[in-house]
Amino acid sequence: MKFTPHDYQKTAIKKVLSTPRVGLFLDMGLGKTVITLTAINELMYYNFEINKVLIIAPLRVAESTWSEECSKWEHLKHIKINKVLGSEETRHKALYNKADIYIINRENVPWLAKEIAGGLAWDFDMVVIDELSSFKSPKSQRFKALKKYISRCKRVVGLTGTPAPNGMMDLWSQIYLLDGGQRLGKTITAYRERFFVPNERNATTIFNYKPKPQSEKHINALLSDICMSMQAEDWLKLPQRINFIQNVKFSSSERKQYELFERQSYMEFLEGEVSANSAGVLTNKLLQYCNGAVYTENKTYIEVNQSKIKLLEDMIDVSAGQPVLCFYTFQFDCERICKKFRYAVKLENENHIKMWNDGNIALLLVHPQSAGHGLNLQQGGHIIVWFGLPWSLELYQQANARLYRQGQKNNVLIHHLIVENTVDEKVYKSLQCKSNVQGELLEALKQKYQT
């Protein structure tokens, strides 16, 4: 195919070419892959500025998306790509064979750093970090490993549609990989002290921070020269995206059982070490119960109700044979759904993606973490059902964008199965308004059981 860039794509390509270290915060569906490859092609074959590019991406994206884009467009077909994936022997072979672009999944960045420390030359002129937000934690091994070598590159491109999924605190490590700390400071501590104040805390522990007045405005100004943000709704004519809450009603006995489980779980929480991690464990236990099962200590699970399974059956009936993309939270969700609907398919490989887009799968089960980035599923359907909701706003937005993106021809219907008056409602509210669900949950339980 001949690539005729839209005006916004021309603007983004120009930004990459003119800015050696750049963050493209492009909404899902705007074509950040072809934008970046077009810029690489010009820098490599017309400007002769770069010779070797490293692309770091989520595994499924690394396996297919970048190479598929190169083969799709006429002006990119000559680019040679080596995928540094699979076994260590396979990775070695791909890394040492000549290519224009080397693609590695983000989990193997620490391995690559060890190879370099062991004597492999770092000779990448350019690094592209696909889904830059996956490097938002300065404590992660992938960030620490990449931090050591990325400053040696002439060019760095960071790509993401969700740069601050949990708030502005997420930005520091991402921007550090672009500018080495020039704009937001050399350490996360300095960044935090400059722009934030403690928010939720107890006597000894600060759970999170909130921006000082004007901090967001100040941070945006500091990043304006190297970062470009674009929203799909400003540039593309997409069908409507319509959200629905499908209320799951517990029977009176199920409600009593939930209330008992909630109370017991909260009391166990109070007896242990009260921390952000333990609050997350508490919330996950309650979310499990809402979904209809609970994990035991030996990693098996006990089914406690079938309320969501029954409502999902109703949703599938109402869809009148149209394909349904169902996102699940826990592994037992997938197992229980597959047991109920024998024709359901769990997304595991590229063939399943093709089958879905060809209209050959009626119910596709996907965990948002395994399919959150880079997968084009819009050809296969327009109905999403969230069997259970994730904590992460980033995963939630990215998962919805598998169908609600450029190329979708129908209104996208997003159904959320929500158990009334439970933690389900608080997580949904959190995702809609970016609030802190853990803090809200703990406060609600405190008022409920300690007053």
Phi, psi and omega in degrees: 000147176273130182271116175245097187294143170291165181301319181293328177290322174300318179296317180293319178299316179299323179296318179296316182294326185267349184237106185302325179233107193226145173248118176260103179266077186259133179299156180300137176094000181271357174086043183294333180292309180291328175301311183292317180296323178296319177294318177300315180302317181291318180294328185271316190254350179242317179269343181054038182268331182230156180235336188214127185238137173251126175248127178251125187213162170303152190305309183296324178291319179297325182291327190222318194300310185293317180292324178295321178296319179296320181283340183284321188257134184302320186283357182243358189296336182279349182288128180265129182241133170249130179262114182271073187228171174086212183292164181298322179296317179294320178297316178303312182300316181294323184290326185267350176273147187288137176201171174275318184232135176245126183247127180231144176283151189297332179294338182263008176298317176301323177297317179298320179297323177294321177298320180291317178297333180275000175128348177291131181289137171273101183236027175280124177283335188214139175238131174247124178254102179279124190067065179305329183295344176286356174252024185287342180267117179290349179270349184289149179295325182294320178294313182299321181291315183289326181304327184292330191240342189293337180292345180281351183276148173290324187223144175223134175236125176252125183245130173193153173259350183226075184291334182226065185297331181247012181121174186294341179298332182294344189285331193305304185293327178295313181290328177301321179294338177274313190238007178067021177094008183296323188262320184251004177106159184281341181225156177295328179296315179296320178297315181296315181293330183284322191241354188227162173227154179302143180248268180273135183201162166244201186296331186239343189233135171264118183280323180198173183235158175234150182295145171291161175305135178075359182297316182299317179297318181294316180297315179301322179294321180295330185265355190298333183280335184245354182239141177233131180243135177221136177254138183301321184295339179278342189237335185243148173264096181258156171298173179289150169248121186240121179267138176232141168257119177259105185290126176263121184256119172286146170291169181300321179290320178295323178295317179297318179296320178296315181300319179295315180297318179299313181297314180297317181297320181291320179294322175297322178299317181292329181285340180265197178279117182281113181210173177298322180295316181291328175296321177295320178297316179301311182297319179297322178299317180291324177294322176302313181300317179299324180285343173116003179205163182222133177288143175262176182295332180267018173072011167270182179222156178244128177282133182247337175195167180238025185299314181288324177301316181294320179291323176300320177299318177296319181297319180293321178297317181295330181293348173054047175086356178284143182299145180237128174262114186249121176266131180242162185256311185249154183299324180293336173301311182298316182296317182290321179294316179297326178293323181283318184244095187297337182274356181295147179237128175273128181295119181225341185206177182295329180296324178294324177296315179296317180299318178297310182293337176275358178083022185256010176233125182275326181221108181256123181260127186222133169274130185301333181287335181268348184222024185285335188234133163080357182268131179262104181243007188292341181283341187267347182174179182219014181243126177244137171237124174267103178292322175213150185262146178275163173292322194277123174297322180300311180297320180298311181294315181295321180295315178299329182286356174294330178253322183270085184202174180303132183105345177285129185256349183242158172301135181268123182256119184245111182257132179246119178276108189238122175282126185298141174057042177224182179298336175309313182297323182290322178293318178299314178299319179300317181292330181281327185239007177061031179276175182266102187292326180297313180298318180294319180296312182298320180294319180295317180292324177299313180294327185284321190244354182241008179247000000 
